[in-house]
Amino acid sequence: MKTIKQISVLMLTLILTTTSWAQTSTESNKSLYKAFEMSVSDGLNLQATAKVGIKPIYGMFSVGTQFLAENYKWAFGAGVGTHLLKTEDHSMNLEYMIFHVNENEIWTDNFNNLQQLRLLYSKRLGEKVNIFGGPSLNINIAENKQSFGHTFESSFPPYDIYSNIGDNHTAKGWIGFTLGIRFDK
């Protein structure tokens, strides 16, 4: 829990610093990047993400849910992304996200972390509308030791191709996908 708070503060500081730097630059209107997107994926079945930053690098805040699973799960997170390629009609983005996953309750006290690395290709459909999609590498790291009066086991990963059960944490990894629509400036 302490690690999640530290990472959240670090990500928020990075995003605020990036945003304030972009606004003070002489070409702030040209270099500022803002976007909102809705997406679907195998991990978070429905997700909303806000992005802000400068053209080469941007910060992200996201919230999502896994409603196709047996039990209720939701997550919120932050991340950082970059434009590997950006033209008027196409772009290729590399993004890294960290989520805190809550399972079967409003807040899960145990460490339950989803990390994603996504490579997304987008195609512009209109002046401010893009569709995007691409693969993602996912890892769910969950605390599995006795804490808060019970033993916690995460059921978040839809499947796993990598699994490691340690004394304190369980890690499960899988390859997934993300598809969505983006509204940007």
N, C-alpha and C positions, 0 to 999 in steps of 0.2 A: 504494500500500500504506500509506503514511504517512497519507494522508487517511482511509482506512477505519479505521485505528487511532484517529485523533483523533475521528472521528464516533462510533465504538463507545464510547470513553471518555465523550464528551459525553452520549450517550444513556443509558448506564449510570448516570452521575451524576444525570441528570434523573429517571430512574425511581426510584433510591434516595432522592433528596430528596423526591420526591412521595410515596413510600410511607411514609417516616419522618414526614413532615408529617401525613399522613392518620392515622397511628397515634397521634400526640400530640394530635390534636384532641379536643374533648370529645364529639363524636358520631362517634367513629371506627368503631363498628360500623355506623352508618347510612350514612356517607359512603364507606366503603371498598368498592372494586370489585375483584373477583377473578373471572377466567374462564379456562377452557381450551377451545380449539376445534380441530376437525379440519375441513379444507376441501380442496376441489379447485378448480383453476383452469386456464386455458390456459397460463400461464407455469410455475408450480410445480404439477405435476399432483396432488401430495399434500403437505399442509402441516399442521404442528402449531404452535399459537400459545398462549403463556401471556400473560395480561393482568393487570396490577395497577395500582391507582391510586385516585383518588377519583372520585366519580360524574361530575363534568363532564369530567375529563381522566384518561387512563391511559397507561401505558407498555406496550410489547409486546416480547416476545422470540419469535422464530419460526425454525423449521427446515423445509426442504422439499426435494423432489426432483422432477426432470423425468424420470420413467422412461418416458414414452411416446415420447421422442426416440430418435434413432439411437444417440447416445453417452450415457454416464452423466454426469449433472449433478446437483449438489446445492447448496443455498444456506442461509445462516443470516443473520439480520438482526435489527434492532431498529426500533422505531417509536413513534409517538405517535398517540393517537386521542381522539375526543370524542363524547359523546352529543348529537346535534343535537335529538333528540326521544326521550323515554323515558317510557313509561307502563307500567302493570302487564303488558299483553299485547303491546306493540309497542315497537320502538326503531329509530332511524335513527342510524347511526354514520358519521363521516367519519374515515378513517385514512390515515396516511402511513407507509410502510415503506421501509427501505433494506436491501438484501441484498448480501452478497458472494457471487458465483456461482463455483463450482468446476466445471471441465469436464474430463472424462476423467482425473482424478487426484484424490487426496485433498485437496490444496491447490493452487489456482492462484495462482502468485506475481504474475501480471499483474493490473492493475486491471481488474476485471470486476464492474460494479455494476448492480443492478436496483433501480429506484425505482418505487414504486407509490403511487397515490392511489386509495383505494377509498371508495365510497359504498354502505353495506350496510344493508339493511332486514332486521329480524329479527322473528319471530313466536314467542311463547312457546307451547310444547306441554305443559309440565308445570311443576312447582314450580321446577326448576333446569335445564330443557332448552329450548333455542331452536333453530330452524332459521333460516338467514340466507342472503342472496344479494344480489348487486348488481354493477354495472359497475366496472371499474378502468381507469385510465390508467396505462400502463406505459412505461418507457424503460430501455433497456439501454445503458450507456456502458462501452465496453471499450477498453483500451489496444491500439493496433495497431502500435506502433513496435517496432523490434528491441530486445529486452531479455532478459536471462537466457539469451542464446545462441540465441534463436529469435524469430520473428515470431508474435504471437498474434492470432487472429481468433476472436471469439465466435460460436458457433452456437446460443446460447440462445434468442433471440426466435423464437416459433413462426411469425410472419409480421411484416411491418412495413407501416405506412401512412406512416411518416416515417423517413427515412434521411439521415444526414449523415456523410460520411467525411472526416475532417480529417487533418492531418499526424501527430498523435499518438493520436487517439481516434476511434472509430466510435460513433455514436449511432443507435439504432433504436427507434422508438416504435410502440405499437399499443394498441388498445382491447380489453380482455378482460373476463372475468367471474370471480366467485368464488361458490361455493356451499358450505355446510357446516352443521355442528351445533356448538352452543356449550353448555357446561355452566358456569353462573355462580351466584354467591351473591346 
